[in-house]
Amino acid sequence: MPQVGLGTWQSTTEDVKTVVKRAIETGYRLIDTAAVYENEAAIGEEIRELIKERKIIRSDVFITTKVWVTHLYPEGIMESARESLRQLQMDYIDLLLAHMPTCFNHDMTAQKKSVKVEDIWRGLESVYKKGMARAIGVSNWNAEQIERVMKIATVPIHNVQVELHIYWPQHELHELCKKHNIALTSYATMGSPGRAKFMPDKFGWKGASNALEDTNVKKLAEKYDKSPAQILLRYAMDRGIAVIPKSVKPSRVADNFKLFDFKLSPEEIKQLESSGHRQRLFMNDFMKGHPEDPFAKERKD
């Protein structure tokens, strides 16, 4: 799995075609999407066009997609995987993730509280065993849920994708992943500056700090002649964590890949975390009350 990928959350059909093309031309080989992003078809079309132009072959690219909460039960996971393959116009998915650990009915008006993370994992295992996905994993799960699944898994968790940045470094979860030889991917590594435009009341990020404006980030950006965004991405990479920065601006897509000509020292990584400020940005409040709410212990109300 590549260490740097293109995130496509909030990317429209037209935007995503442009940025996927630019990303591939720049050197990206990992594209991260999800059923709920509604841009799988556009990504698939652009990849097919690039293959047709002989700029890449299918095995050059690594596609991650995710099953949304409305399909997080065994039969629904299989249905969602088939639909993702159809939208992407591909024979297999490189990495299929459960987007959350909670299941809802099809219009999200009710939580399906009887579905446990073990049930979700069994559904993902079925997709894997049919060869529809070459790797499977989870997103937005907590350490306890990961441990539960690892105890019953016939196929181990290959990848965990979570919010991770200097204000939410996820050290405990990172150690758990290393213990089980699970690859870790970070989203919101730059603090997700575009998050407030997307359903602010639903996801909960009031008063969030801006990592791009952090004093320590700016100092290192000046030292290395890099942008604050590049420092934040390198922070995760130098901890052995993959990153999937998102942008719809071709120039920024290119800049976000210019990460391989410098490294941060362990002391500089500690310096970036030294503010003492800790804040999860994506509380995903719609999961409140579900028995599998991964952040229940963090909620104040």
FENNOR-V321443 format. One record per residue. RES is the residue in one small letter. SS is DSSP state (2 for helix, 1 for strand, 0 for the rest). PSI is psi in degrees with one decimal (NA if undefined). Layout:
RES/SS/PSI + RES/SS/PSI
This chain:
m/0/128.0 + p/0/152.9 + q/0/-21.3 + v/1/129.2 + g/1/172.7 + l/1/119.7 + g/1/145.5 + t/0/14.1 + w/0/135.8 + q/0/4.1 + s/0/123.3 + t/0/169.4 + t/2/-47.1 + e/2/-43.2 + d/2/-44.3 + v/2/-34.4 + k/2/-43.2 + t/2/-47.1 + v/2/-32.0 + v/2/-44.0 + k/2/-47.1 + r/2/-40.2 + a/2/-47.0 + i/2/-42.1 + e/2/-30.6 + t/2/-29.9 + g/0/-6.4 + y/0/144.7 + r/0/-6.8 + l/1/126.5 + i/1/124.8 + d/1/124.9 + t/0/-167.9 + a/0/154.2 + a/2/-41.0 + v/2/-15.3 + y/2/-20.4 + e/0/34.2 + n/0/12.7 + e/2/-41.8 + a/2/-42.7 + a/2/-39.3 + i/2/-45.4 + g/2/-41.9 + e/2/-44.1 + e/2/-39.2 + i/2/-43.3 + r/2/-39.3 + e/2/-41.5 + l/2/-34.9 + i/2/-42.6 + k/2/-36.9 + e/0/0.2 + r/0/29.4 + k/0/-27.2 + i/0/168.5 + i/0/164.6 + r/2/-41.1 + s/2/-9.4 + d/2/-27.3 + v/0/148.4 + f/1/113.4 + i/1/121.1 + t/1/130.1 + t/1/171.4 + k/1/147.1 + v/1/126.2 + w/0/165.0 + v/2/-25.6 + t/2/-10.1 + h/2/16.4 + l/0/62.2 + y/0/158.2 + p/2/-51.0 + e/2/-36.7 + g/2/-36.1 + i/2/-43.2 + m/2/-43.1 + e/2/-45.2 + s/2/-40.7 + a/2/-42.9 + r/2/-41.1 + e/2/-39.2 + s/2/-42.0 + l/2/-39.9 + r/2/-46.5 + q/2/-42.9 + l/2/-14.6 + q/0/48.5 + m/0/160.4 + d/0/-19.1 + y/0/156.8 + i/1/135.1 + d/0/-42.4 + l/1/122.2 + l/1/125.1 + l/1/147.7 + a/1/119.4 + h/0/-34.0 + m/0/172.6 + p/0/10.2 + t/0/144.6 + c/0/140.6 + f/1/165.8 + n/0/176.9 + h/0/-20.1 + d/0/12.5 + m/0/29.1 + t/0/-11.0 + a/0/141.6 + q/1/138.4 + k/0/89.0 + k/0/-12.3 + s/0/-14.6 + v/0/121.4 + k/0/165.9 + v/2/-29.7 + e/2/-37.2 + d/2/-42.4 + i/2/-44.3 + w/2/-39.4 + r/2/-35.9 + g/2/-41.7 + l/2/-38.8 + e/2/-37.7 + s/2/-41.9 + v/2/-43.9 + y/2/-45.1 + k/2/-21.7 + k/0/-2.8 + g/0/9.5 + m/0/-26.1 + a/1/136.9 + r/0/-13.4 + a/0/153.2 + i/1/153.8 + g/1/-166.3 + v/1/155.8 + s/1/137.0 + n/0/27.2 + w/0/154.0 + n/0/173.4 + a/2/-40.4 + e/2/-40.3 + q/2/-39.7 + i/2/-43.5 + e/2/-41.7 + r/2/-44.9 + v/2/-39.4 + m/2/-25.2 + k/2/-26.6 + i/2/-5.3 + a/0/134.8 + t/0/-21.1 + v/0/124.1 + p/0/157.6 + i/0/126.2 + h/0/-31.7 + n/1/142.2 + v/1/128.3 + q/1/123.9 + v/1/162.5 + e/1/129.5 + l/0/126.8 + h/1/-177.0 + i/0/-24.2 + y/0/-5.7 + w/1/73.5 + p/0/-13.8 + q/0/43.2 + h/2/-43.1 + e/2/-46.0 + l/2/-38.1 + h/2/-43.7 + e/2/-38.9 + l/2/-43.4 + c/2/-41.3 + k/2/-39.2 + k/2/-40.1 + h/0/7.6 + n/0/44.2 + i/0/130.1 + a/1/141.3 + l/1/133.9 + t/1/137.0 + s/1/133.1 + y/1/163.0 + a/0/31.4 + t/0/-29.1 + m/0/10.6 + g/0/7.4 + s/0/66.5 + p/0/-21.7 + g/0/2.4 + r/2/-35.9 + a/2/-16.0 + k/2/-10.7 + f/0/100.7 + m/0/61.8 + p/2/-36.1 + d/2/-26.9 + k/2/-35.0 + f/2/-24.0 + g/0/95.5 + w/0/43.3 + k/0/136.3 + g/0/25.1 + a/0/141.4 + s/0/157.0 + n/0/105.1 + a/2/-29.8 + l/2/-20.3 + e/2/3.3 + d/0/136.3 + t/2/-44.4 + n/2/-35.3 + v/2/-44.7 + k/2/-37.1 + k/2/-44.7 + l/2/-32.9 + a/2/-41.0 + e/2/-42.1 + k/2/-43.4 + y/2/0.8 + d/0/48.4 + k/0/167.0 + s/0/158.1 + p/2/-37.4 + a/2/-42.9 + q/2/-36.0 + i/2/-44.3 + l/2/-37.8 + l/2/-42.1 + r/2/-31.4 + y/2/-47.9 + a/2/-44.1 + m/2/-39.6 + d/0/-4.5 + r/0/5.1 + g/0/25.7 + i/0/134.1 + a/1/153.3 + v/1/150.1 + i/0/62.6 + p/0/144.1 + k/1/138.4 + s/0/149.9 + v/0/2.3 + k/0/117.4 + p/2/-38.6 + s/2/-38.4 + r/2/-34.4 + v/2/-43.3 + a/2/-44.2 + d/2/-37.9 + n/0/-8.3 + f/0/-7.0 + k/0/69.5 + l/0/1.8 + f/0/8.9 + d/0/13.2 + f/0/160.4 + k/0/150.9 + l/0/143.5 + s/0/161.5 + p/2/-35.8 + e/2/-37.9 + e/2/-34.0 + i/2/-43.9 + k/2/-38.2 + q/2/-41.4 + l/2/-28.3 + e/2/-1.5 + s/0/-7.9 + s/0/-23.6 + g/0/-7.7 + h/0/129.1 + r/0/125.5 + q/0/121.2 + r/0/130.4 + l/0/-39.4 + f/0/89.4 + m/0/-16.6 + n/0/62.9 + d/2/-18.8 + f/2/-14.7 + m/2/-5.3 + k/0/135.2 + g/0/-14.1 + h/0/138.2 + p/0/-24.5 + e/0/18.7 + d/0/115.5 + p/0/-18.2 + f/0/18.4 + a/2/-40.1 + k/2/-16.7 + e/2/-15.0 + r/0/140.9 + k/0/-14.7 + d/0/NA
